[in-house]
């Protein structure tokens, strides 16, 4: 393979800058100069160059060198040969108050996502990896989505999708995501649980390269202990979905009692856990694998991964943010784009 | 101290045998011959000697040597100087089908508990450590309690109590315990959350010997993200309870987002977590500290600890059960009885 061919084979990944007031800009700067990473993939930061320059000065990091505007991007996107910043010019750098929740930065974070989705759908990038956004800022800007997963599902017209978090230690996908605790039982159905089992099996097959083994968690303590607790969600909803998935040839078992589902022996015997609600999956995942897990949206026509942490407003623009999760997200995006 | 005084200073701990069809009998046999343990505490197994003998033969373990019947116990309980079996003669050994859920063994497991509670209230034992029972067997026997915690609360007339699981890695106490997922929000109140914070602070002060630092979890994903998810349980119920506890001088913070509450940095900075529901606490506890955690019922007039695992029917009477959690439970019971 010639150098030129190798550069073309390298996947081009849109990396959204996240909320300008959070740690996203710092993470993107670290990414652009991570030569171990950029030998393997080509990150294109979708954000504001002015903000990145201000953060670089504040954190003592090098400023970005290759910056293109949207018109140049239209003309040259396929010919870019190096990591770059696509300067979307949404927000003035001086208008950003680091560490503050603000409708203007929430709006900006949304614009970066919209542009990245459009680029992925147009094929000018191979995948999207997203930096952290702030849900309250998004809400303050009047954006009617609770998070990335829902934005990507809506804007790509995905008929079905779900959120999965994956790490070396543990992988969890979620039947319900960003809804209140008490709204979960009403959102569970055999069809939805089966959908998430199918999406998870397909994604893990692409990641692992072989038929994965899945575990499905119950909803109630002790998985309802055969009807003693709860409203029989295990028998009515979860077990039928597991049975239907098995009939399709998926290697899956459950519903398991949630508190013992994540024991070491099960983690070693399973490639992924299908969880009924946000914290059922994210509590063990973050306890066991914080900072190395990657968030993937399954079921989309494009590949989308994300960091597994928030905007960390308390250390925004301080130079203390670790890019490990974003690096993993970019690498997994490239892998999934290839598979 | 003379040998005789030392023997008297050793705490006498009632150890209930648990469900005869589970791993409880094997664990009790291992306990009786654990000389490292019996140098420090004196376990008295409340169970059936016939079952223990049959299990000993089946597992290739030594049979119990010192066996007293209830009449001898009444006369001599305070003068026992060695680990022993109190033979309550509830069930015929030959009637037990190992690994099966059965009303008769459920009933027996309940009788052992009743006798142990009576002994603790009478002061003939210093504390109770309970072996694993099977909730379905208990239910089949018509016992109207979902678990140990509720039996102990009712039979000791405790005005308030809660379940806490403690290990070297992590300690969690539970505001709600063995109820269905959807019943949790209706059981939360400022008074109940405050009660569990107080009970946890008091117990951890006794265990640690100093003022403990507590973390209280939210109920909803991201602790409701300031009202975006859920019905404001964090603002209406949890935050006021935390504030009230702080006014009493308790070192407590929260509500924290449940998925990040259990990160290593928080585990290192806190002595215990107050959790809103069973799996919120038991998922991270079992993922991080299975087989070494001990279950403690707080708020009782007597000391009660327990294993953190179930009856493990699949390996009952096989000789493969590890007694580590029961050993820890007995040691903690002795420590709490001294404090």
Interface residues (C-beta under 8 A of the other chain):
Chain A: X135 X136 X139 X146 X177 X178 X179 X180 X181 X182 X183 X184 X185 X219 X220 X221 X222 X224 X225 X226 X228 X229 X230 X231 X233 X258 X259 X260 X261 X262 X263 X264 X277 X278 X279 X280 X282 X283 X284 X285 X286 X287 X288 X290
Chain B: X135 X136 X139 X146 X177 X178 X179 X180 X181 X182 X183 X184 X185 X219 X220 X221 X222 X224 X225 X226 X228 X229 X230 X231 X233 X258 X259 X260 X261 X262 X263 X264 X277 X278 X279 X280 X282 X283 X284 X285 X286 X287 X288 X290
